[in-house]
Each structure stands twice: as structure tokens, then as C-alpha cells.
Amino acid sequence: MYKAKVVGAGSYAPETVLTNRDLEKVVDTSDAWITRRTGIKERRIATGGMVTSEMAARAARQALEKSGVEAGDLDLVVVGTVTPDRQFPSCACLLQEKIGARKAASMDVSAGCSGFIYALSVANNAIRCGDAEHALVVGAEVLSGVTNWSDRGTCVLLGDGAGAVVLSRTDEDTGIKAVNLRSDGSFGHLLYSVDKQCELPTLDIVPGVGEQRPFYLVMDGKPLFKKAVECLEEITRWTLDKAQVKVEELALMVPHQANIRIINALAQRLGLAEEKVYTTIERYGNTSSASIPIALAEAVNAGRLCPRDKLLMVTFGAGLTWGASLVEWSI
Ligand SMILES: CC(C)(COP(=O)(O)OP(=O)(O)OC[C@H]1O[C@@H](n2cnc3c(N)ncnc32)[C@H](O)[C@@H]1OP(=O)(O)O)[C@@H](O)C(=O)NCCC(=O)NCCS
């Protein structure tokens, strides 16, 4: 059986920055509360009609350029997103057209904040079984367009962005060593969309945001927090076991960026040193499916991964869904 390895990573974050201080003008909150309870200082907001597929295309072009793979050589494009431009065509098909991935099969995966790891699993399996030689895996979201800007329990957490990786087939004993996925629909009530047109405020300080809201997001933060820590630990241990890697052998963990306290609790339970955990939450907030590939691309650019390093990516999100991947880095 073949293996898949990551050959390039890229990311895109919109230019408009929304700080905690800006949010003090929107809801009854404070920079001190948001920083202490979440670790977030600012987040990026898509403006001027920027859609998910366009951010995905910008991240994808960067990943393709780094990988040396041509868009026309991609066999598969998989996008994890809960905020596609429209119900159909899929965001992946819109992206395929934008980057010119003419011979690819393209699909979206809906798995809440776990979308990127779920998409990675699809692409990994396609390569392993020989159906694909090169695949593009993307996480991209415009969460600002589905945020209830009057709910201080959620609006301070979310941001927009996109990240992408290119996977290629390899015969070497390296690359993706394990991908594990789980879900439990009985906890769906903790984080869900209200799918109807409703009278909610727009984000007046950034013109245009929230004007067309296909749905809005509702979250019960406290129980979700507890569940997140439990599930992240469980899937991490399972994935390390499957890949036969010990915690102390990890070079880097790139977790989903939902709350710095969740990330710290996970690292503490695993006994993983703080310097081995890569975080971007202070600058981007929670960008759902995009958070891991954005952080990964930045970690690679910052020289945080060397060939043979063991990388763990782990996530948790609406569904509930959760998942993890252990990768032996090879570029
Ligand atoms: C949302 C979250 C940050 C809230 O933090 P918390 O410490 O659990 O806070 P609580 O919900 O218990 O609220 C504590 C108090 O802060 C208040 N509060 C909530 N949001 C606030 C805000 N933005 N600013 C100021 N106060 C706020 C609450 O109203 C509550 O006040 P009360 O004690 O007077 O009732 C946290 O629960 C969380 O991160 N949950 C998981 C989120 C997650 O993982 N989501 C995505 C999964 S992909």
C-alpha cells in the first residue's frame, strides 16, 4: 500500500483586524476577560465580499507553490468547511475552478471544526489505496458571516481564514502515520446552527459583515469545554498508540485553536512541554476548519518542523466530531 506525505502548506488570513478593544464597542465584554478566558487578542474578518472559496484559493496557491505540484496534476480537492459560499456547487468545486485543478475530483466535508482533519483522512485514504497521486486538502471559513454579533459568549471567539496542504504519494516509510476520526451526535446540542433568516445585528464597525447570514451559530460553552479536553486527550492517546509514537517523541503539536485554556489543559494531561505546542489563537481566534492548516503553514514557515520530526494535529468541533493525525515530517 502507498503512503501520503505533506509536500507543501499555505495559508491566507484577511487583512481586516478586529481587536478585543473593537469588540468592547459591540457587546458587553472587555479585553481583559477575553484574553484571560480564551487567549484571544484579535481575529481577522473577511470584508469586501471575500468568500470562503477565494480565501481557500489563496491558501491553496501558496501550498501548491511550496510543493512544486501543479494544480493540473491534482487528482483530488477536499475542503473542510461549514461556511461554503453556497449550498452547491461545493466550495471544493469553486476552488477547483479558481486554481485550475482540471482533472481533480472535488468535494466538501462538513465536520465542524474537525473539517480539516476529516478532509485529510479522505485524501490520505485516496492516496493510500492508489486512487490519487496528488491531493489538495483545505480548511477555510468565513465565520464572521454566521456569527450572532449580539452574543458575547460566541462572537468574541470566532475569526476568518484559510489553510491548505498538498499531499503526494510516496513509497518511503514517512509521511502520514495515522489519522483517527470520531463523532458523537448525542452532543450535537452543544454547538449547532440555527438555519433560518433572523433579525440579528450586523457588525456595524466593519461594514457589510453579517448582512447576509444564511444561519447563525449557537454554543453552550461550558460543557463543550469539558468535552473538548476529554475527547482531545482520548484521540491523541489513540493516535499515538496507532503510530507507535510516545508523547516525548513529539516535536510539535498543532491543535485546533478554540481556547488557550483547552490547549493548555490538553498539553498538561499529556505531559507535553509548552514549547512543543504551536498556537495562533491570540492572533486569529477560532477559525474552525482553517485553524490547524493556518497554524501548520505558519509553523513550517517559522522553521518549526524538520525532516523526521513527529507532528501531531488534533481537533474537536461541532457534531460532536474529533480527530487527530500523526505525521512524520518529510520536507
Ligand atoms: C466560551 C468560553 C470562553 C466561556 O468561558 P467560561 O469561563 O466557560 O465562561 P462562562 O460561560 O462560565 O461564563 C462566565 C461568566 O462570564 C460571562 N461571559 C461570557 N462571555 C463573556 C464575554 N465575552 N465577556 C465578558 N463576560 C462574558 C458569562 O455571562 C458569565 O457571567 P455570569 O457568571 O455572570 O453568569 C468557554 O466556555 C469555552 O471556550 N468553551 C469552549 C468553546 C469551544 O471549544 N468552542 C468551539 C469548539 S470547536
The ligand as a Tripos MOL2 file, in Angstrom:
@<TRIPOS>MOLECULE
LIG
   48    50     1     0     0
SMALL
NO_CHARGES

@<TRIPOS>ATOM
      1 C1        -16.9990   30.2250   25.7520 C.3       1 LIG1
      2 C2        -15.9980   30.2140   26.8860 C.3       1 LIG1
      3 C3        -14.7980   31.0360   26.5200 C.3       1 LIG1
      4 C4        -16.6440   30.8300   28.1070 C.3       1 LIG1
      5 O1        -15.7350   30.8060   29.1760 O.3       1 LIG1
      6 P1        -16.1890   30.3050   30.6130 P.3       1 LIG1
      7 O2        -15.0700   30.5200   31.5250 O.co2     1 LIG1
      8 O3        -16.7340   28.9230   30.4530 O.co2     1 LIG1
      9 O4        -17.3120   31.3320   30.9460 O.3       1 LIG1
     10 P2        -18.8240   31.0340   31.3510 P.3       1 LIG1
     11 O5        -19.5940   30.6470   30.1390 O.co2     1 LIG1
     12 O6        -18.8410   30.1290   32.5410 O.co2     1 LIG1
     13 O7        -19.2090   32.4550   31.8090 O.3       1 LIG1
     14 C5        -18.6540   33.0500   32.9690 C.3       1 LIG1
     15 C6        -19.2030   34.4590   33.0670 C.3       1 LIG1
     16 O8        -18.6140   35.2480   32.0250 O.3       1 LIG1
     17 C7        -19.6530   35.8480   31.2600 C.3       1 LIG1
     18 N1        -19.1990   35.9930   29.8970 N.ar      1 LIG1
     19 C8        -19.3750   35.1410   28.8570 C.ar      1 LIG1
     20 N2        -18.8290   35.6560   27.7490 N.ar      1 LIG1
     21 C9        -18.2750   36.8550   28.1030 C.ar      1 LIG1
     22 C10       -17.5750   37.8380   27.4060 C.ar      1 LIG1
     23 N3        -17.3040   37.7320   26.1060 N.pl3     1 LIG1
     24 N4        -17.1730   38.9280   28.0930 N.ar      1 LIG1
     25 C11       -17.4270   39.0650   29.4070 C.ar      1 LIG1
     26 N5        -18.0950   38.1600   30.1130 N.ar      1 LIG1
     27 C12       -18.5240   37.0650   29.4740 C.ar      1 LIG1
     28 C13       -20.8440   34.9410   31.4140 C.3       1 LIG1
     29 O9        -22.0390   35.6170   31.1480 O.3       1 LIG1
     30 C14       -20.7140   34.5210   32.8450 C.3       1 LIG1
     31 O10       -21.2170   35.5340   33.6550 O.3       1 LIG1
     32 P3        -22.0680   35.1680   35.0000 P.3       1 LIG1
     33 O11       -21.1020   34.4140   35.8510 O.co2     1 LIG1
     34 O12       -22.4520   36.4990   35.4920 O.co2     1 LIG1
     35 O13       -23.1970   34.3160   34.5210 O.co2     1 LIG1
     36 C15       -15.5610   28.7780   27.2410 C.3       1 LIG1
     37 O14       -16.6260   28.0830   27.8420 O.3       1 LIG1
     38 C16       -15.1140   27.9940   26.0510 C.2       1 LIG1
     39 O15       -14.1070   28.2980   25.4520 O.2       1 LIG1
     40 N6        -15.8290   26.9010   25.7190 N.am      1 LIG1
     41 C17       -15.4660   26.0040   24.6470 C.3       1 LIG1
     42 C18       -15.5380   26.7230   23.3530 C.3       1 LIG1
     43 C19       -15.1950   25.8350   22.2200 C.2       1 LIG1
     44 O16       -14.3850   24.9770   22.3210 O.2       1 LIG1
     45 N7        -15.8500   26.1180   21.1320 N.am      1 LIG1
     46 C20       -15.6430   25.6020   19.8620 C.3       1 LIG1
     47 C21       -15.4220   24.1680   19.7450 C.3       1 LIG1
     48 S1        -14.7850   23.9520   18.1900 S.3       1 LIG1
@<TRIPOS>BOND
     1     1     2 1
     2     2     3 1
     3     2     4 1
     4     2    36 1
     5     4     5 1
     6     5     6 1
     7     6     7 2
     8     6     8 1
     9     6     9 1
    10     9    10 1
    11    10    11 2
    12    10    12 1
    13    10    13 1
    14    13    14 1
    15    14    15 1
    16    15    16 1
    17    15    30 1
    18    16    17 1
    19    17    18 1
    20    17    28 1
    21    18    19 ar
    22    18    27 ar
    23    19    20 ar
    24    20    21 ar
    25    21    22 ar
    26    21    27 ar
    27    22    23 1
    28    22    24 ar
    29    24    25 ar
    30    25    26 ar
    31    26    27 ar
    32    28    29 1
    33    28    30 1
    34    30    31 1
    35    31    32 1
    36    32    33 2
    37    32    34 1
    38    32    35 1
    39    36    37 1
    40    36    38 1
    41    38    39 2
    42    38    40 1
    43    40    41 1
    44    41    42 1
    45    42    43 1
    46    43    44 2
    47    43    45 1
    48    45    46 1
    49    46    47 1
    50    47    48 1
@<TRIPOS>SUBSTRUCTURE
     1 LIG1         1 GROUP 0 **** ****
